[in-house]
Every structure is written in structure tokens, then in C-alpha cells.
Amino acid sequence: MKNIKLLNKIDKIGTDVFNTSKYALSDKTENPCGIMVRSAVMHEMEFGSDLLAIARAGAGVNNIPIERCSEKGIVVFNTPGANANGVKELAIASLLLSSRKIVDGINWANNLKGQSDVEKLVEKGKSKFTGPELKGKTLGVIGLGAIGGMVANVAYSLGMEVMGCDPYITVNAAWSLSRAVVKAENYDEIYCNCDYITLHVPSVPSAIGLINKDSITKMKDGVRIVNLSRGDIVNTADILEALASGKVAAYVTDFPCEELLGVEGVIAIPHLGASTLESEENCAFMAAQQMVDYLENGNIRNSVNYPEIILPRVTMNRVVVLHENIPNMLAQVSTVLSSFNINIESLLSHAKGTNAVSLYETNDEVGSSVVEKILAIPGVRRVMVI
């Protein structure tokens, strides 16, 4: 029986993926072989020797210590695209909220309760909440992955001119973009040309503080910024200064903090990007499927630290070796298997940066002494026999 720890509430459609004759799911398991997580912060957690995989039901993984996991041979999965439609819809809503002062208007209208002639007061006061339409304005989309690409396409269908910039765009993402989306050569081109800017980039070191005093200076006066990515993509002190000066007309964020609350021009949403039933179900199902396929077959899909590797099962046993991406590794593992008279029927090896995984197919028995011998090879991090 394999133990799976649930650090957060995982939708039933995801937990149902685990066969109860093989897996025990609990939020109290002490030394699990797998962890399912949404937003729980794991940086201070101690990982037991049995932990093989962590599956994040969502796209961002800044709550997981990726480097430490890689060194320990723990595969970290995420679910890119599973919540994309939910975030896309909130991004479009955010563009409207940033333009039309809808939140201010609603709050003002609610404060009229108990007064006489509410209808007259509404007609008299509504002019305070006018704002520009989206049609004909230029939107800059930074990050054109699953979410950013859909936002760009929908914005164009609403009559906006759309520019996009993504130095790391994939072929599939490029194919999904409308031909009307103009390619920006760099972020500066977005900054100086766009009335609205929406951010759809991961919280990696190169993106932290991407929107700061210097980048805001390059933007058009009265720009409206939407951040549904991560709070640290935007420098809080610099955005507050820009709001106070009028350089930025509105800032919509899905990541409120103490400094942003109650500030004029800030629309703070309580991290609702993926808070739809459909998103939660999609993320839970996808995360669970990926974890089960890895634990039962050694296949890796959508890992953030180890390469994608998929090999159909054709033999009785499979040896999964997670190791550093260094020379002579395959030969050394093959030599160990050969020394135990284990025949390799097929072999597949992929690498991702400094991390690599190799799958060895065999119909022979692979005992614990074989595993110990492979683990003794310098650079080997983890060995599983499935």
C-alpha cells in the first residue's frame, strides 16, 4: 500500500484516480511516497526517504523547494493549462474592472441603503464612475502560454489591438494565437505602446520585480496593469508610487497584501484566478493522473524539474533511475544490471538541464542488492523498481 499525503483539500475527482486497493490517502501521513498540494508552503518541510513525487494541482510551484526536490530525486509535477480558462475569464473581467470603476460604483451604491430617492441619487452620482471602453485600446500581454494566449485572443475579439511578448513561447502556443496578435520584440515595446498590460509569467528569479519603477517610467501615462500571475512580479512600493502620481490609473492584482489594501486605484482580488469548480476539478484530476502514472510506470509528464519521458510498458519490470545529467551514467547503470545477469530489453533516457531520468526495461527480477549497487554510482539520486 502506497501512502499519499494531502496537504490541501483536493477535489474528489482527483482523489478518485487513486485505486484504494493500492493507495491510502490522508492529510496525516508521516512518510508518504507522494504528496498532493495546492497552495500549502513546503519550503520548511522535512521530506522523508520514501517521498518520490509531489503533484501541484495548479501551475505555479513557488510554494515548493524545487532545487531540494531535484537533489533528492523527487519529481515535482504541475498542471499547466488545467486552470487556464478560469484565469482567462478573470483576466478579461479584470480589464473591465480596471476601466469602468465598477467596484467603486458598487460600493458607493451599497452605501445609499436607507436614503430616500435612491434612484435620483444614482443618476446624479453615476458620473463619478465613468471610464474608457476596451474597444480600440491596445493591450500588451506579457507571457503567451496557455493563459496569456487565450487572453490575447479574447481581447482581440472584443475589439482591442493586442501586442504580445514571450521570449520562451512554445510552438504549440504560437500556433494557438490569433494572427492579429502583434509580436513585440521585447517588453519595452509593450511598455511604451499599450494602454493596458496583463501579466502571465511564472514567478522565477528573472521575473520577480519585472514591473518596477524603471519599467513603469517607460509606460504610457494612465496605463492599467493586471497581475494574475504572482504578487512578486510587481514591486509593491513602485506600483504604489505610480498610482499616487497618476502614472498608473489602476492596478488589479489577485495577490493582496497589507500595503495594497484600501489604496485608491488598487483592485485587490482574493486569489480567485483558479477558483472555479471546473478549474479545481481539472487541476486535481490532471495532478493525480500524472502522479499515478509515475508511481506505477515511471512515466513523467509536466514535471518542472525532471524531463518528460514516456515509455509504454512491454516487460515485467522497469528500473527507473533519476540522476545527474553527466557522462557515462547509462553505461555504469547498464554494467551493474549486466553484472547481475539482468538483460535490458529496452532503454530510454532524457535530460532537462542538470537533471536526467533513465528507464530500463527487463523481464528479469531486480532485487534490492541491484538497487543498492546502482545507488552507489556517483550522481545517482533515486532508483525505483516497478
C-alpha positions in Angstrom: 0.0 0.0 0.0 1.4 3.4 -1.0 0.7 6.4 1.2 -0.3 9.7 -0.4 -0.4 12.8 1.8 -2.9 15.6 1.0 -1.5 18.9 2.1 -4.6 20.7 0.9 -8.2 19.7 0.1 -8.1 18.0 -3.3 -11.2 17.7 -5.3 -12.8 14.2 -5.2 -12.4 13.8 -9.0 -8.6 13.8 -8.3 -8.6 11.6 -5.2 -10.8 9.1 -7.0 -8.0 8.5 -9.5 -6.1 6.6 -6.8 -7.1 2.9 -6.6 -7.9 2.3 -2.9 -6.5 -1.2 -3.1 -3.1 0.3 -3.9 -3.1 3.7 -2.2 -4.0 5.2 1.2 -4.8 8.9 1.1 -4.6 11.0 4.3 -3.7 14.5 5.5 -1.8 13.0 8.4 0.6 10.5 6.7 4.1 11.0 8.1 6.3 9.4 5.5 4.4 9.4 2.2 5.6 8.3 -1.2 3.6 11.1 -2.8 2.2 14.5 -1.8 -0.7 16.3 -3.4 -0.7 20.0 -2.8 -2.4 23.2 -3.9 -1.2 26.3 -2.0 0.5 24.9 1.1 4.0 26.2 1.6 6.5 23.4 1.6 9.9 25.2 1.9 10.3 24.3 5.6 9.0 20.8 5.4 11.3 17.8 6.0 11.0 15.2 3.3 11.0 11.5 4.3 13.2 9.0 2.4 10.1 7.4 0.9 8.9 10.6 -0.9 9.1 10.0 -4.7 6.8 12.7 -6.1 4.9 16.0 -5.4 2.0 16.9 -7.6 0.8 20.5 -7.5 -2.8 21.0 -8.5 -2.1 24.2 -10.3 0.6 25.8 -12.4 2.7 27.9 -10.0 5.2 26.0 -7.9 6.9 28.8 -5.9 5.5 27.1 -2.8 7.7 24.0 -3.4 11.5 23.8 -2.9 12.3 22.7 -6.4 16.1 22.5 -6.2 16.0 20.5 -3.0 13.5 18.1 -4.6 15.7 17.7 -7.6 18.7 16.8 -5.5 16.7 14.2 -3.6 15.3 12.6 -6.7 11.8 13.8 -6.0 9.8 14.6 -9.2 7.6 17.7 -9.0 4.6 17.9 -11.2 2.3 20.8 -12.0 -0.8 21.1 -14.2 -0.2 23.8 -16.9 -3.4 24.7 -18.7 -5.8 22.9 -16.4 -7.0 26.2 -14.9 -6.3 28.3 -17.9 -9.9 29.1 -18.8 -10.8 30.2 -15.3 -7.8 32.5 -15.1 -8.5 33.8 -18.6 -12.1 34.7 -17.7 -10.9 36.6 -14.6 -8.3 38.4 -16.7 -10.9 39.7 -19.0 -13.1 40.7 -16.0 -10.1 42.5 -14.6 -9.6 44.6 -17.7 -13.2 45.7 -17.4 -12.9 46.4 -13.6 -9.8 48.5 -14.2 -11.6 50.6 -16.8 -15.1 51.2 -15.6 -14.7 51.8 -11.8 -17.2 49.0 -11.3 -16.0 48.1 -7.8 -16.1 51.7 -6.7 -19.6 52.2 -8.1 -20.9 49.1 -6.5 -19.5 50.1 -3.1 -21.0 53.6 -3.5 -24.4 52.2 -4.5 -24.5 49.9 -1.4 -23.8 52.9 0.8 -27.0 54.5 -0.4 -29.1 52.0 1.5 -31.6 53.7 3.9 -31.5 57.0 2.0 -34.6 58.4 0.2 -34.8 58.9 -3.5 -32.1 56.3 -4.2 -32.9 56.4 -7.9 -32.3 60.1 -8.2 -29.0 59.8 -6.2 -27.8 57.1 -8.5 -28.5 59.2 -11.6 -26.8 62.2 -10.1 -23.7 60.3 -8.8 -23.0 57.8 -11.6 -20.8 60.3 -13.5 -18.1 59.8 -10.9 -17.6 56.2 -12.2 -17.2 56.7 -15.9 -14.2 55.1 -17.6 -12.9 54.1 -21.1 -14.2 51.2 -23.1 -11.8 48.4 -24.1 -12.6 48.6 -27.8 -9.9 50.4 -29.8 -7.4 50.4 -27.0 -4.1 48.5 -27.1 -3.5 45.5 -24.7 0.0 44.2 -24.0 0.2 40.6 -23.0 3.5 39.6 -21.3 3.6 35.8 -21.3 1.8 33.9 -24.1 1.4 30.4 -22.6 -1.9 28.6 -22.1 -3.5 31.6 -20.2 -1.8 34.6 -21.9 -2.6 33.2 -25.4 -6.3 32.9 -24.6 -6.4 36.3 -23.1 -4.8 37.8 -26.2 -7.3 36.1 -28.5 -10.4 37.1 -26.4 -9.2 40.7 -26.1 -8.8 40.9 -29.9 -12.4 39.6 -30.3 -13.5 42.4 -28.0 -12.1 45.0 -30.4 -8.7 45.6 -28.8 -5.4 45.9 -30.6 -3.2 43.3 -29.0 0.6 43.0 -28.7 2.3 40.0 -27.1 5.8 39.3 -25.9 7.1 35.9 -24.7 10.8 35.0 -25.2 10.1 31.4 -24.3 6.9 30.8 -26.3 6.4 27.2 -27.5 5.4 26.2 -31.0 2.0 25.0 -29.8 1.4 28.2 -28.0 2.3 30.2 -31.1 0.0 28.2 -33.3 -2.9 28.9 -30.9 -2.5 32.7 -31.2 -4.7 34.8 -33.5 -2.8 36.1 -36.5 -3.9 39.5 -35.4 -1.8 39.5 -32.3 1.3 41.7 -33.0 4.6 40.3 -31.8 6.6 42.7 -29.6 10.3 42.2 -29.8 10.8 43.0 -26.2 9.0 44.1 -23.0 9.9 47.8 -23.7 7.8 47.7 -26.8 4.9 46.6 -24.7 5.5 49.3 -22.1 5.6 52.3 -24.4 2.7 51.3 -26.7 0.0 49.8 -24.5 -3.0 51.2 -22.7 -3.4 48.0 -20.7 -0.8 45.5 -19.7 -1.6 42.0 -18.4 1.0 39.7 -16.8 1.1 35.9 -17.3 4.6 34.8 -16.4 5.8 32.4 -13.7 7.4 33.6 -10.5 11.0 32.7 -11.5 14.0 34.8 -10.4 14.2 36.6 -13.8 10.6 37.7 -13.5 10.5 38.9 -9.8 10.1 42.7 -9.8 9.6 42.8 -13.6 7.2 45.7 -13.1 9.2 48.3 -11.2 10.0 52.0 -11.2 12.1 51.7 -14.3 9.6 49.7 -16.4 6.7 51.9 -15.2 8.6 55.0 -16.3 8.6 53.6 -19.9 4.8 53.1 -19.9 2.1 55.4 -21.2 0.5 57.8 -18.7 -2.7 56.3 -17.2 -1.7 52.7 -18.0 -3.8 50.0 -16.4 -2.0 46.9 -15.2 -3.4 43.4 -14.4 -1.4 40.9 -12.4 -2.9 37.4 -12.1 0.5 35.7 -12.1 2.2 36.2 -8.7 2.4 39.1 -6.3 6.2 39.4 -6.5 6.1 40.0 -10.3 5.2 43.7 -9.4 7.3 45.8 -7.0 4.7 46.9 -4.4 6.4 50.1 -3.4 6.9 51.2 -7.0 3.3 50.5 -8.1 2.0 52.4 -5.1 4.2 55.4 -6.0 2.9 55.2 -9.6 -0.7 55.1 -8.5 -0.2 58.1 -6.3 1.3 60.1 -9.1 -1.3 59.1 -11.6 1.2 57.4 -13.9 -0.8 54.1 -13.4 -4.5 54.6 -13.4 -5.4 51.2 -12.0 -3.7 48.1 -10.7 -5.7 44.8 -10.5 -4.0 42.1 -8.5 -5.0 38.6 -7.5 -2.5 38.7 -4.6 -3.5 41.3 -2.0 -1.0 42.4 0.7 -1.3 44.8 3.6 0.3 47.7 1.7 -2.2 47.5 -1.2 -5.4 47.2 0.7 -7.6 50.4 0.7 -5.4 52.2 -1.8 -7.2 54.2 -4.5 -6.7 52.6 -7.9 -6.0 49.2 -6.5 -8.5 46.4 -7.1 -7.4 43.6 -4.8 -8.9 40.2 -5.7 -8.5 37.4 -3.1 -6.6 34.9 -5.3 -9.6 33.8 -7.3 -7.9 33.1 -10.6 -8.4 29.3 -10.5 -11.3 29.4 -8.0 -13.9 27.8 -10.3 -15.3 24.3 -9.8 -14.1 23.4 -13.3 -10.5 24.6 -12.6 -10.3 22.8 -9.3 -11.6 19.6 -10.9 -9.3 19.8 -13.9 -6.2 20.5 -11.8 -6.9 17.7 -9.3 -7.6 15.2 -12.0 -4.5 16.0 -14.0 -2.2 16.1 -11.0 -3.4 12.8 -9.7 -3.1 11.1 -13.1 0.4 12.3 -13.5 1.4 11.1 -10.1 -0.2 7.6 -10.6 1.5 7.2 -14.0 4.9 8.0 -12.4 4.5 5.8 -9.4 3.2 2.8 -11.4 5.1 3.2 -14.7 7.9 5.7 -14.1 6.5 8.0 -16.9 6.9 11.7 -16.4 4.5 14.3 -17.8 4.5 18.0 -16.9 7.4 17.9 -14.4 9.0 21.2 -13.6 12.4 19.7 -12.5 12.8 16.4 -14.5 12.4 15.8 -18.2 9.3 14.4 -19.8 9.8 10.7 -20.5 7.1 8.3 -21.6 7.7 4.6 -22.5 5.0 2.0 -23.0 5.2 -1.0 -20.7 6.3 -4.1 -22.6 8.2 -6.0 -19.9 7.7 -7.4 -16.4 9.9 -5.0 -14.6 11.1 -1.4 -15.1 14.1 0.2 -13.4 13.7 4.0 -13.0 16.9 5.9 -12.3 16.9 9.6 -11.5 20.4 11.0 -11.8 22.6 14.0 -12.6 23.0 14.7 -16.3 26.6 13.7 -16.5 28.7 11.5 -18.9 28.9 7.7 -18.6 25.8 7.3 -16.4 23.9 5.0 -18.8 27.0 2.7 -19.2 27.5 2.5 -15.5 23.9 1.5 -14.7 23.9 -1.0 -17.6 27.1 -2.5 -16.3 25.5 -3.0 -12.9 22.5 -4.7 -14.4 24.7 -6.9 -16.6 26.8 -7.9 -13.6 23.6 -9.4 -12.1 22.8 -11.1 -15.3 19.8 -8.8 -16.0 19.0 -8.4 -19.7 17.9 -4.9 -20.8 15.1 -5.3 -23.3 14.8 -1.5 -24.0 16.2 1.7 -22.6 15.1 5.4 -22.8 16.9 8.3 -21.2 16.0 12.1 -21.3 17.6 15.1 -19.6 16.5 18.5 -18.5 19.3 20.9 -17.6 21.3 19.2 -14.9 18.6 16.5 -14.1 18.0 13.3 -16.0 16.0 10.1 -15.8 16.5 6.8 -17.5 14.1 3.9 -17.9 15.5 0.3 -18.2 13.0 -2.4 -19.3 13.7 -6.1 -18.3 11.9 -9.4 -17.8 14.3 -10.4 -15.2 13.9 -10.0 -11.4 15.6 -6.9 -10.0 16.4 -7.3 -6.3 17.4 -4.9 -3.5 21.1 -5.7 -4.0 20.9 -4.4 -7.6 19.2 -1.2 -6.4 21.9 -0.6 -3.8 24.6 -1.1 -6.3 23.1 1.4 -8.7 22.6 3.9 -5.9 26.3 3.7 -5.1 27.1 5.2 -8.5 28.1 8.8 -8.1 25.4 11.1 -9.4 22.5 8.7 -8.9 19.8 10.2 -6.8 16.9 7.7 -6.8 16.2 4.2 -8.0 12.8 2.6 -8.3 11.9 -0.9 -9.5 8.3 -1.0 -10.8 
